[in-house]
Amino acid sequence: MIRRVKIIAIETMHEILRERILVLFVAFGLLMICLSLAVGQLSFVESARITMNFGLSGLQIALNLITLFVGGSLIWQELEKRTVLTVLTHSVTRTEFILGKYFGMALVLLILASALSLVLFAVGWLTHFEFLHQLPKVIWGFYIEALVVLAMLFLFSSFARPMLTVTATMGLVFIGHWQSDLAFFSEKSESASFQALAKFISWVVPNLERYNWKSEMIYDEYANLQNVLMASANAFFWICILLTFSTLLFRRRDLI
């Protein structure tokens, strides 16, 4: 099983790296990081922090865009071209197919996150940003967030078209980042139904802000190793749950 998943993952990675749209999003991420140098010059006092804040935001947005618009069509492309039928006739199960596609896209995200983080590190070094030692932690948070979002995409891709898949996932991403605000308003609200809805959302939608340590880096608010490990375990839990449901739904899908 592992060998077949590995083969599909490597082939998927090669296919994605040849996609022209990937170049567009990578160029966007590089542009945002480079523009951070100009934005930082707007302040004489907090130039380095503004530069890094803008650059990190650009990197996070680029990773999410790549995940949404490249990962959202991975399964559908195989179904539309009928190549999935060829793959499944070579003793490959649907579970192995889903896992192979997922890990292939995860490898692409790892490569791009590493490349963009090197550029951002160079920008931080040029601006003499003093908290660059926290950059790996922040990039790791962006990466595991992208992996959770990718798992959401695979869940919707198992039964829906790319447009619905991307739209629904984007909605969950916004909700995932607003969970703390939603919890705050539910505590202030006197509506029992709204409080129940907020609690339900907190159970079924991952809290994506849990993986965001950007502010800790910018203001040197140390996030200890335990918090990082707990957040990573939380992301792993959601990925397992989402991929499990994805494979179960994909097994029931009529591919003919």
N, C-alpha and C positions, 0 to 999 in steps of 0.2 A: 504493500500500500504506500509506504513512505517513498519508495523509488518512483512510483507512478505519479504521485503528487509532486515530487521534486521535478520530474521531467516537464509536467504541465506548467509548473511555476516558472521554470527557466524559459520555456517557449513563450509564455505569456509576457514575461519581462522583456524579452527581445522584441516581441510584437509591439508592446506599448512604447518602448524607446524609439521605435521607428515612426510613431504617430506624429504628424506635423502639428497637431493642436497642442501637443506637449511642449513644443518649442515656444509657442505663443505664451503659455502660462509661465514657463521658466523665465522667458524674457521679461514678463510682467514682474515676477519676483525680483529679478536682478535690477530692473528699473526702479522699483520701490526702495530697494536697499541703497542704490546709488543716489536716489533723490533725497534720502535721509540726510546725506551730507549737506545738501543745500538747505533743507528744512532746519537743521541744527544751527545754521548760521543766523537764524532769526533771533536767537537769544545769546546774549554775551555771557550769562551766568551759568545756564544749564544746557549749554550747547551739546555736550557729550550725551547727556541723558535723553534729550529730545531726539538726537540722532539715533540712538539705540532703540528708543521706544518706537519711533517711526519705522525703523528697519525691521524690528521684530514683528510689528503689525503686518508689514508687507510680506514677510516670510510666512506668517501664519495664514494670511489670506491666500497666498499663492498655493500653499499645501492643500488648503480646503478646496480651492477651485479645481486643482488637479484631481483631487479625490472625487469630487462631485461629477465633473464633466468627462473625466476619463474612466473612472471606476463605474459610473452610472450606466455606461453602455457596454461594459465588458461582456456580460451574459447575453444581452440582446444581439450583439454582433455575431456571436457564435450561433444563436438560434436563427437569425436572419440568413446567414450564409450556409446554414445547415452543416457546418463543420462539426457541431457538437455530436451529430449522429455518427460521423466518422470516428470521432474520439471514443465515443461510448461503445463502439463495436470492437475495440481493441482491449477487452477485459478491464475497462475503466468504469468504475461505478460513478453514479451521479454525485455521491459524497466526495469522492476523490477529485472529480471535476471541479466542484465548487471550491474545495480547499486549495487545489492547485492554482485556480484563478485568483483566489484571495491572496495567497502567499506571493504570487507573481507580482501583483499590484503592490503588495507591502514592500517587496524588494525595490521596486521603482521609487516608492515614496522614501525609502531609506537612503537610496542613492541621491535623490534630489535634495532631501533635507540636509544631508551631509555636505553636498556641494554648495548650497545656498548659505549654510551656516559658516563655511570657510570664508565666503565673501563677506558675511556680516562680521566675522571675527576680525578680518582685515580692516573693515571700517571702524570697528571699536578700537583697534590698535592705533589707527591713524588719528583718531580723536582723543586718544589717551583716556578711554573709559576705564575706570578703576575696578569695576566689578565683572570683568570678563570671565573670571573663574566660574561664574554661575551660568554661563551660556550653555554648556552641555545639558544641564538640568532643564533649562527652559526649552531647548530644542527637543529633548526627550518628551516633555509634556505635549508639545505641538504634534510630535510623531504619534504618540499613543492616542491623542484625540483624533487624528486623521484615521488611525486604524479602527477606532470605534465607529466613526462616520462611514468608513468603507464597509464595515459589517452591516450597518443600517441599509446602505445601498444594496448590498447583496440580498438582504431580506426582502426588500421591495422588488428587486430584479427577478426574484424567483417566481413572481406572478404578474408583474406589471411591465408596461413599456417604459423606455428611458425617460420620457418627459414627466410622467407621473412619478417615477422613481426619484428623479432629481428634485422635483417640487416637494414631494412628501418628506424627503430626507432634509432638505433645506429648512422646512418647517420644524422638524425635530431638532435641528442644529440650533435654531434661534431659541426654541423652548429650553434646550439644554443649557444654553448660556444665560438664560433669564430665570433659572430655577430659584436662585437666592432672592431675587426681587419678588417672584411669585410667592415664595414662602413668607416674605415680609408682609406683603399685602394680605395674604390669607390670615395671618395673625391679627392684623388690624381690622379685618372684616368681621362683621357680625353674621354674615350669611353662612349657614351650616353647609349648604350645597357647594358654595365656592371653596370652603375649607376642605371639603371632601374631594373636590376636583383637584385642588392643588396637591393634596396628599397622594391621590391616584397618579398624577403626573410624575411626582417625585419617585414613585415606585416603578413606572414603566418607561421613563425616559432618562437616559444617563445624564448626570450633572457634569457637563463638559467643562465648566469653570474649575472643577476639581483638578484638572490637568494643566491649568494655566498659572504658571509661576513667573509671568513677565514682570508684574509689579514688584515682586520680591527681588528680581535682579536689578531693576531700575533704581529702587530705593534701598538696596542692600538689606532687605528683610529676609533673613536666612530661613529657608524651608528645610527642616531637618530630613535626614535620610529616611526616617520612619514614615513621614508624610508622603515622600516620593514613592516608597515601596507600597504603601497602602493604596495610593492612587493608581499605581501600576497594576496591583492586584485587582482593584475595582475595574480597570479597563479590560483586563484579561477575562474577568467574570462576564462582563457585558459582551465581549467579542464571542466567547464560547456560547452564550445564550442565543445571540443573534444568528450566529452561523449554524447552530443546531436547528433553529426554526427555518433558516434558509434552506438547508438540505432536506428537511422534512417536506417543505412546500415544493421544492424542486423535484423531489421524487414523484410527487403526484401530478406534475405538469405533463400535459400531452405535448410531445416534441414533434409530432408528425403533422 
